Amino acid sequence: MIVDVVMPKMGESIMEGTIIEWKIGVGEAIQQDETLLEISTDKVDSEIPSPATGTLTEILFEPNSTVEVGAVIAPQRDLRVVLPYHEGMLLLRHKIG
């Protein structure tokens, strides 16, 4: 299964975030809840955890890219079904693939 990692909503009035740094590269494995990337908004900088244990399959936005909340920023291959985090955390969309 592919889990789409999306730009999280970090506050009620936050509409976009800037990717500061990816902590892993394409093809690298990561455990659920390990830091996947760092983002910055006009109000807060935050480390974003991986939504699942898996492998990062693609990076859609490079560091210093500003991305709308809810936009897919990276697909991650995962063999388990993953439920979304609670509101305000990382949101997920699921694709069967």
C-alpha positions in Angstrom: 0.0 0.0 0.0 1.1 3.5 -0.7 0.5 6.1 2.0 0.5 9.7 0.8 2.3 12.0 3.3 0.6 15.4 3.1 1.6 18.8 4.4 0.0 18.9 7.9 -2.1 21.7 9.2 -0.2 23.3 12.1 -2.7 25.8 13.2 -6.2 27.2 12.4 -4.9 30.1 10.3 -1.9 28.3 8.7 -2.5 27.7 5.0 1.0 26.6 3.9 4.4 25.4 5.2 7.9 25.4 4.0 10.0 22.2 3.9 13.2 22.8 5.8 14.9 19.4 5.6 14.1 15.8 4.7 15.6 13.5 7.3 15.7 10.4 5.0 16.2 10.0 1.3 14.3 8.1 -1.4 14.6 4.4 -1.0 15.5 4.6 2.7 13.5 2.8 5.3 11.9 4.6 8.2 10.1 3.5 11.4 6.6 4.9 12.3 7.0 8.0 14.4 10.6 8.6 13.5 11.2 12.2 12.2 10.6 12.2 8.4 11.1 15.9 7.7 11.2 19.4 9.3 8.8 22.1 8.2 8.4 25.8 9.0 5.3 28.0 9.1 5.0 31.7 9.9 4.2 30.6 13.5 6.1 27.4 14.3 8.9 25.1 13.2 8.1 21.4 13.6 9.5 17.9 13.1 7.0 15.7 11.3 6.9 12.0 12.2 6.6 9.2 9.7 3.0 8.0 9.6 4.0 4.4 9.1 6.9 2.0 9.0 8.0 1.8 5.4 10.2 3.1 2.6 10.1 6.6 1.2 9.4 6.1 -2.5 9.5 9.7 -3.8 10.1 13.3 -2.7 7.7 15.7 -4.5 9.1 18.9 -3.0 12.7 19.9 -2.2 13.8 21.8 0.8 12.8 25.5 0.8 9.6 24.7 -1.2 6.5 26.3 0.2 3.5 23.9 0.0 -0.2 24.3 0.7 -1.6 22.4 3.7 -3.1 19.1 2.5 -0.9 18.8 -0.6 0.9 15.4 -1.1 4.6 15.9 -0.3 5.8 12.3 -0.5 4.4 8.8 -1.1 5.6 6.1 1.3 5.3 2.4 0.7 3.8 0.6 3.6 2.5 -3.0 3.9 0.1 -2.2 6.8 -3.1 -0.2 6.9 -2.5 3.1 8.6 -5.1 5.2 10.3 -4.8 9.1 10.1 -3.4 10.9 13.1 -5.8 13.1 15.1 -6.6 16.5 13.7 -3.7 18.9 13.7 -1.2 16.1 13.1 -0.1 14.4 9.9 -3.1 13.6 7.6 -3.0 10.6 5.3 -4.7 9.4 2.2 -4.6 5.8 1.2 -4.1 4.3 -2.2 -4.1 0.6 -3.0 -1.1 -0.1 -5.1 
